[in-house]
Amino acid sequence: MKYALISFLLLTGLQGATQTSFGPAVSLNLATQHWTGEQGNRRITPMPGFQAGVFGNLRVNEQIGIHAEIMYSLEGRKERLTTFNVPGRVSLHYLRIPILLQYFVTENLYIEAGPNPGFFLSGKEKWGDQTTSLTKDIYRPVDFGLAIGAGYDLSDYMPGVTAGLRFTFGLSNMVRENISTVTGADFRNRVLSLTIRYALPFE
């Protein structure tokens, strides 16, 4: 978890800089998994979820900012076995730690991009009334993701509030090689997030 430690030090260290903000963040997720293997009679649809955590932001100059977060994230997918019309759901719990470069197009409007790795915590798969736990024996411990997005500083209307829209796509197969070899499955996370952040006032 060296990456998490680096991010934590970045978040706390930002408070000593001149143009910084720090505070809580919450997001609404629309998540799914891109499946390149044989889907058979499965129909995959997005699943709603959420994120919650903290952020730190360093405004380097008028155009450039560095943004970091530590966020719990509920992701996964919804499925349906079309042959038997049985609903299913895969719920995955991650610790997401993005570190993003922001470019301010105007004083308030920015675009952003950067790595957004997710550390797998736990998961569950449910089909009808049957529930199965998903562990790191099935899912890889780290999802190497890349995030792109945009946001707007609403401080002129609501002091300290920023809203952002971000898309994160996984670059690696989340299923371990032994499972993938047998099933032919290749799952890659896809998450669309609408985020509200509040910068705490501090001197």
C-alpha positions as CSV (number, residue, x, y, z in Angstrom):
1,M,0.0,0.0,0.0
2,K,2.9,2.4,-0.7
3,Y,0.7,4.2,-3.1
4,A,-1.9,4.9,-0.4
5,L,0.8,6.2,1.9
6,I,2.2,8.5,-0.7
7,S,-1.4,9.9,-1.4
8,F,-2.0,10.4,2.3
9,L,1.2,12.3,2.7
10,L,0.3,14.4,-0.3
11,L,-3.2,15.1,1.1
12,T,-1.8,16.2,4.5
13,G,1.1,18.0,3.0
14,L,-1.1,20.2,0.8
15,Q,-2.3,22.0,3.9
16,G,1.0,23.6,4.3
17,A,1.1,25.1,0.8
18,T,-0.3,28.5,-0.2
19,Q,-3.1,27.7,-2.7
20,T,-4.7,24.6,-1.3
21,S,-8.0,23.0,-0.5
22,F,-8.9,20.0,1.6
23,G,-12.1,18.3,2.7
24,P,-14.8,15.6,2.2
25,A,-16.0,14.3,-1.1
26,V,-19.0,12.2,-2.1
27,S,-19.9,10.7,-5.5
28,L,-22.7,8.9,-7.3
29,N,-21.4,6.0,-9.4
30,L,-22.7,4.3,-12.5
31,A,-20.5,1.3,-12.8
32,T,-20.2,-1.7,-15.1
33,Q,-17.5,-4.1,-16.3
34,H,-16.4,-4.4,-19.9
35,W,-16.5,-8.1,-20.7
36,T,-14.5,-9.3,-23.7
37,G,-14.9,-13.0,-23.1
38,E,-17.8,-15.2,-24.1
39,Q,-21.0,-13.8,-22.5
40,G,-23.3,-16.6,-23.5
41,N,-26.9,-15.9,-22.3
42,R,-25.8,-13.0,-19.9
43,R,-27.0,-9.5,-20.4
44,I,-24.8,-7.0,-18.6
45,T,-26.1,-3.5,-17.5
46,P,-24.7,-0.7,-15.3
47,M,-25.1,-0.7,-11.6
48,P,-25.6,2.4,-9.4
49,G,-23.1,2.9,-6.5
50,F,-21.3,5.6,-4.6
51,Q,-18.0,6.9,-3.4
52,A,-17.1,8.7,-0.1
53,G,-13.8,10.0,1.2
54,V,-11.5,13.0,1.3
55,F,-9.6,15.1,-1.2
56,G,-6.7,17.5,-1.3
57,N,-6.0,20.0,-4.1
58,L,-2.9,22.1,-4.8
59,R,-3.3,25.0,-7.2
60,V,0.2,25.4,-8.7
61,N,-0.7,28.5,-10.7
62,E,-3.7,30.0,-12.6
63,Q,-3.8,27.1,-15.1
64,I,-2.4,24.0,-13.3
65,G,-3.6,22.1,-10.3
66,I,-2.7,18.7,-8.6
67,H,-5.6,16.8,-7.2
68,A,-5.6,13.7,-4.9
69,E,-8.3,11.7,-3.3
70,I,-8.7,8.7,-1.0
71,M,-12.2,7.2,-1.6
72,Y,-14.2,4.1,-0.8
73,S,-16.0,3.1,-4.0
74,L,-18.9,0.7,-4.6
75,E,-18.7,-0.7,-8.1
76,G,-19.6,-3.8,-10.1
77,R,-22.3,-4.7,-12.6
78,K,-25.9,-6.0,-13.0
79,E,-26.6,-9.1,-15.0
80,R,-29.5,-11.2,-16.2
81,L,-29.6,-14.7,-17.4
82,T,-31.8,-14.3,-20.5
83,T,-32.5,-18.0,-20.8
84,F,-34.1,-18.3,-17.3
85,N,-34.8,-14.5,-16.7
86,V,-32.8,-14.6,-13.5
87,P,-31.4,-11.3,-12.2
88,G,-27.8,-11.1,-10.9
89,R,-25.6,-8.5,-9.3
90,V,-21.8,-8.3,-8.7
91,S,-20.9,-5.8,-6.0
92,L,-17.2,-4.8,-5.6
93,H,-15.7,-2.7,-2.9
94,Y,-12.6,-0.7,-3.7
95,L,-10.3,1.9,-2.1
96,R,-9.7,4.3,-5.0
97,I,-6.7,6.7,-4.8
98,P,-6.6,8.9,-7.8
99,I,-3.8,11.5,-8.4
100,L,-4.8,13.8,-11.2
101,L,-3.4,16.7,-13.1
102,Q,-5.9,19.5,-13.6
103,Y,-5.9,22.2,-16.3
104,F,-8.1,25.2,-15.7
105,V,-9.7,26.4,-19.0
106,T,-11.2,29.3,-17.2
107,E,-10.9,30.6,-13.6
108,N,-13.6,28.0,-12.5
109,L,-13.8,25.3,-15.3
110,Y,-11.1,22.6,-15.4
111,I,-10.3,19.3,-17.1
112,E,-8.3,16.5,-15.5
113,A,-6.6,13.2,-16.2
114,G,-4.3,10.8,-14.4
115,P,-4.0,7.4,-12.7
116,N,-6.9,6.1,-10.6
117,P,-5.8,2.8,-9.1
118,G,-8.3,0.8,-7.1
119,F,-7.4,-1.6,-4.3
120,F,-9.8,-4.5,-4.0
121,L,-11.4,-4.9,-0.6
122,S,-14.1,-7.4,-1.0
123,G,-17.1,-8.4,-3.2
124,K,-20.3,-10.3,-3.5
125,E,-22.1,-12.0,-6.4
126,K,-25.8,-12.6,-6.1
127,W,-28.0,-14.7,-8.4
128,G,-31.7,-14.8,-7.4
129,D,-31.5,-15.8,-3.7
130,Q,-28.0,-17.2,-3.8
131,T,-25.1,-15.0,-2.6
132,T,-21.4,-15.9,-3.1
133,S,-18.4,-14.0,-1.6
134,L,-15.7,-12.8,-4.0
135,T,-12.2,-12.8,-2.7
136,K,-8.7,-12.0,-3.9
137,D,-8.4,-15.6,-5.0
138,I,-10.8,-14.6,-7.8
139,Y,-10.2,-10.8,-8.3
140,R,-6.8,-9.2,-8.6
141,P,-5.8,-7.0,-5.6
142,V,-5.2,-3.9,-7.7
143,D,-7.2,-2.4,-10.6
144,F,-4.9,-0.2,-12.6
145,G,-7.3,2.5,-13.8
146,L,-7.0,5.7,-15.8
147,A,-9.4,8.7,-15.1
148,I,-10.5,11.6,-17.3
149,G,-13.0,14.3,-16.3
150,A,-14.0,17.9,-15.9
151,G,-15.4,20.0,-13.2
152,Y,-16.5,23.5,-12.1
153,D,-15.7,25.5,-9.0
154,L,-19.0,26.7,-7.6
155,S,-17.5,28.9,-4.9
156,D,-19.1,32.0,-6.5
157,Y,-22.5,30.6,-5.7
158,M,-21.8,28.1,-2.9
159,P,-18.5,28.8,-1.0
160,G,-16.2,25.8,-1.0
161,V,-18.2,23.6,-3.3
162,T,-16.9,22.0,-6.5
163,A,-18.8,19.6,-8.8
164,G,-17.1,17.2,-11.2
165,L,-17.8,14.5,-13.7
166,R,-15.2,11.7,-14.1
167,F,-14.9,8.5,-16.1
168,T,-12.5,5.8,-14.9
169,F,-11.7,2.8,-17.1
170,G,-9.6,-0.2,-15.9
171,L,-6.6,-1.1,-17.9
172,S,-6.2,-4.6,-16.6
173,N,-8.2,-7.8,-16.4
174,M,-9.7,-7.9,-12.9
175,V,-10.1,-11.7,-12.9
176,R,-7.0,-13.8,-11.9
177,E,-5.3,-15.7,-14.6
178,N,-6.3,-19.2,-13.4
179,I,-10.0,-18.1,-13.5
180,S,-9.6,-16.3,-16.8
181,T,-8.0,-19.3,-18.5
182,V,-10.9,-21.6,-17.6
183,T,-13.8,-19.2,-18.3
184,G,-12.2,-17.0,-21.0
185,A,-13.5,-14.0,-19.0
186,D,-11.7,-10.6,-19.2
187,F,-13.4,-8.0,-16.9
188,R,-12.3,-4.4,-17.0
189,N,-14.0,-1.9,-14.7
190,R,-15.8,1.1,-16.1
191,V,-17.1,3.8,-13.7
192,L,-18.8,7.1,-14.4
193,S,-18.9,9.4,-11.2
194,L,-20.6,12.6,-10.4
195,T,-18.8,14.2,-7.5
196,I,-19.5,17.0,-5.0
197,R,-16.5,18.2,-2.9
198,Y,-16.5,20.7,-0.1
199,A,-13.3,22.6,0.8
200,L,-13.0,23.1,4.5
201,P,-12.0,26.6,5.6
202,F,-8.6,26.7,7.2
203,E,-5.8,29.2,7.7
